[in-house]
Amino acid sequence: MVEIQVALPKGTTVVSADWTRGDNGATVIVAHGAGTGKDHPFLTGYVEALRAIGFSTLRFNFPYVQQGRRMPGPAAHAIATWNAVTTFARTADPAATVWATGKSYGGRMASMAVAEGLRVDGLVYLGYPLHPPGRPEKPRVEHLPAITVPQLFVEGTNDPFIQPISQFEQAVATCREARIVWIEGGGHTLEVKGRKLPAEQIGASLAPIVADFALGGAVA
């Protein structure tokens, strides 16, 4: 485990992260969803599978989790954290490409950071929260067209955060370079109804999708 300093408007804080260096020339940074932390089984399974493919990985907490709070802090704090962890990753493996990935809230915060100037090679959303469930009139899309790097949306067809699907597809169509990988029958945590799998196994199953996106199919 490592500690990463994050400069916030009212001072510097520290977040914990897990860093492992790989050998395939690419780093995947992993952010958690709003109601969890970096050690959720979905994320640990995802990261372990990425490491098996050869990725360097960096899995981190946002400040509010580090401070023992349940509700996310201001978006500016999450964006500052994304900038800090990306700087750490680039320093730790300078020659590697860097891919920002996140579950739900964590991915959306990455997209906002990139729209504001954070430099990464691509973005992967593991269940992008287009709007609160049942509130399609509140889409979170204004910043997406400003993103210039490739974006991959991994989405469950039954996810209540992207219904109706036609609205979600229209939002993705506003992006400069983006595609969707659908998990048929998947919900917001990408679990498929009637297929009882542990969270770590669901997370691990997504690693080949991300590898294909980040490495262009160059997986040994």
SULNORCOR-V648082 format. One record per backbone hydrogen bond with DSSP energy under -1.0 kcal/mol. CO is the residue of the C=O (numbers start at 0). NH is the residue of the N-H. E is the energy in kcal/mol with one decimal. If there is no record, write none. Layout:
BEGIN
co->CO nh->NH e->E
co->CO nh->NH e->E
END
This chain:
BEGIN
co->1 nh->16 e->-2.4
co->3 nh->14 e->-2.5
co->5 nh->12 e->-2.8
co->7 nh->10 e->-2.0
co->10 nh->7 e->-2.2
co->12 nh->5 e->-3.2
co->14 nh->3 e->-2.9
co->15 nh->60 e->-1.9
co->16 nh->1 e->-3.1
co->17 nh->58 e->-2.2
co->19 nh->56 e->-2.5
co->24 nh->96 e->-2.2
co->25 nh->55 e->-2.5
co->26 nh->98 e->-2.7
co->27 nh->57 e->-2.0
co->28 nh->100 e->-2.6
co->29 nh->59 e->-1.7
co->30 nh->102 e->-2.2
co->32 nh->35 e->-1.2
co->36 nh->39 e->-1.6
co->39 nh->43 e->-2.2
co->40 nh->44 e->-2.5
co->41 nh->45 e->-1.7
co->42 nh->46 e->-2.7
co->43 nh->47 e->-2.4
co->44 nh->48 e->-1.8
co->45 nh->49 e->-1.9
co->46 nh->50 e->-2.7
co->47 nh->51 e->-1.7
co->49 nh->54 e->-1.9
co->50 nh->53 e->-1.0
co->53 nh->22 e->-1.4
co->53 nh->23 e->-2.0
co->55 nh->27 e->-2.9
co->56 nh->19 e->-2.3
co->57 nh->29 e->-3.1
co->58 nh->17 e->-2.8
co->61 nh->65 e->-2.0
co->62 nh->66 e->-2.0
co->63 nh->68 e->-2.8
co->64 nh->67 e->-1.8
co->73 nh->76 e->-1.1
co->73 nh->77 e->-1.3
co->74 nh->78 e->-2.6
co->75 nh->79 e->-2.2
co->76 nh->80 e->-1.9
co->77 nh->81 e->-2.4
co->78 nh->82 e->-2.1
co->79 nh->83 e->-2.1
co->80 nh->84 e->-2.8
co->81 nh->85 e->-1.9
co->82 nh->86 e->-1.9
co->83 nh->87 e->-2.1
co->84 nh->88 e->-2.5
co->85 nh->89 e->-2.4
co->86 nh->90 e->-1.9
co->87 nh->91 e->-2.6
co->88 nh->92 e->-1.9
co->92 nh->95 e->-1.7
co->96 nh->26 e->-3.1
co->97 nh->120 e->-3.3
co->98 nh->28 e->-2.8
co->99 nh->123 e->-2.6
co->100 nh->30 e->-1.7
co->101 nh->125 e->-2.7
co->102 nh->105 e->-2.1
co->103 nh->107 e->-2.2
co->104 nh->108 e->-2.6
co->105 nh->109 e->-1.5
co->106 nh->110 e->-2.2
co->107 nh->111 e->-2.0
co->108 nh->112 e->-2.2
co->109 nh->113 e->-2.5
co->110 nh->114 e->-2.3
co->111 nh->115 e->-1.3
co->112 nh->117 e->-2.5
co->113 nh->116 e->-1.6
co->121 nh->99 e->-2.3
co->122 nh->151 e->-2.4
co->123 nh->101 e->-1.6
co->124 nh->126 e->-1.1
co->124 nh->153 e->-3.0
co->125 nh->103 e->-1.2
co->127 nh->129 e->-1.5
co->129 nh->139 e->-2.5
co->131 nh->134 e->-2.4
co->134 nh->137 e->-2.2
co->140 nh->143 e->-1.4
co->142 nh->145 e->-1.4
co->143 nh->146 e->-1.7
co->149 nh->122 e->-2.3
co->150 nh->178 e->-1.8
co->151 nh->124 e->-3.0
co->152 nh->180 e->-2.9
co->153 nh->126 e->-1.8
co->154 nh->182 e->-3.2
co->155 nh->158 e->-1.6
co->158 nh->161 e->-1.6
co->160 nh->130 e->-1.4
co->163 nh->167 e->-1.4
co->164 nh->168 e->-2.8
co->165 nh->169 e->-1.8
co->166 nh->170 e->-1.9
co->167 nh->171 e->-2.4
co->168 nh->172 e->-1.8
co->170 nh->173 e->-1.1
co->171 nh->174 e->-1.7
co->176 nh->150 e->-1.9
co->178 nh->152 e->-2.6
co->180 nh->154 e->-2.3
co->182 nh->156 e->-1.9
co->182 nh->185 e->-2.4
co->184 nh->192 e->-1.0
co->185 nh->157 e->-2.5
co->186 nh->189 e->-1.5
co->190 nh->186 e->-2.2
co->191 nh->194 e->-2.3
co->197 nh->201 e->-1.9
co->198 nh->202 e->-2.5
co->199 nh->203 e->-2.2
co->200 nh->204 e->-1.8
co->202 nh->205 e->-1.4
co->203 nh->206 e->-1.2
co->205 nh->209 e->-2.0
co->206 nh->210 e->-2.7
co->207 nh->211 e->-2.2
co->208 nh->212 e->-1.7
co->209 nh->213 e->-2.9
co->210 nh->214 e->-2.9
co->214 nh->217 e->-1.1
co->216 nh->218 e->-2.1
END
